[in-house]
Amino acid sequence: MRYFSYLCVFFIYRIMINRTLIRIKVVQTMFTYNQNDGSLPSEARKQLLRSFADTYDLYMLLLDFASALTSYADEQLQERIARSQATHTSFTPNRRFIRNRFAEQLFTNQRLRRELQERHLSWETGMPAVRSVYLSLVATPWYKEYMDQAECTYEDDKRIWRKIYTELLPGNEAMLAALEEMELELDHFTWVTDLDFVLSYVVKSVRKFREEEGVEQSLLEMFDSEEDLTFATSLLQHTIEHRDEYNALIDANLKNWDPERVAWMDRIILLVALAEIINFPEIALQISLNEYIEIAKEYSGDKNYFFINGILDGIIRQLKREDKLLKAVELDN
């Protein structure tokens, strides 16, 4: 389990963008910044802030997927009713899914409707993904079990949506293609790479919903406080301002490794990690190390996190010997 999640389990149900995602976004922003010669630090800051807003847009859009899928299911049911009437065949419509109380609660949620309208978000362009997920849904045994239950509770209604978000959306090719198309249409980015992460927060939101909250049910906020936003912009600023200094530390600890052979992403992760370790003494060293090793596992090459861990270990020892590390350090000899 990641340390941030362990230490802040209370907050994880209230916020969308936590420190783990902040670190990832800073790494992504620095990677782009280093690829664009002549970019100004102010442009990188704007990109970072925009990436947070784009990710929060995706959270809102994925919540609204419940409404889009329900509406499509209703259309399919109405078409089947019309066909049965035209052919004089017997058909008893099952409206359980389209009358799902959780989906209805999302559809009437005042905050969600307002955010979608202000952010110009809808599934109109993404209907191929809606159709694809619907076809997958009706083929699952758990959908049939849900539809055939004699009685259905609000918790049952939430449970099927948790399964839709966790089992049908991740890796769905039509969904990924739709998000790419919507990204271009809205001039957004990182939706495809953020999908699984944001889906995990959508599922947390589903668990949080209570029937008695009705249209006033709260959603996750973008940030917990201004402190997190300040951490994000400061981390980026320190990385940019001191990257020559940090690159020198990295190169000095390569141990017979050609600096030119270090992958760009590995170097970026090391730069951001050093910016945090050196400039944020209030954050425990082990938390910082664990966070960036996890980022390396996800975004770097196969097993490159061993390399990154070794470099960070060497630099930390050097800084400790030179009395340049403000936080307490406990490392094996």
ZIHU-V652360 format. One record per helix or strand. SS is the DSSP state (a for helix, b for strand). FROM is the first residue (numbers start at 1). LEN is the number of residues. Records with the same first field share a line. If there is no record, write none. Layout:
SS = FROM-LEN, FROM-LEN
This chain:
a = 3-5, 11-3, 19-17, 41-47, 101-7, 110-10, 127-12, 141-8, 154-15, 173-14, 191-18, 211-6, 226-16, 243-10, 259-3, 264-16, 285-15, 304-18
b = 15-1, 221-1
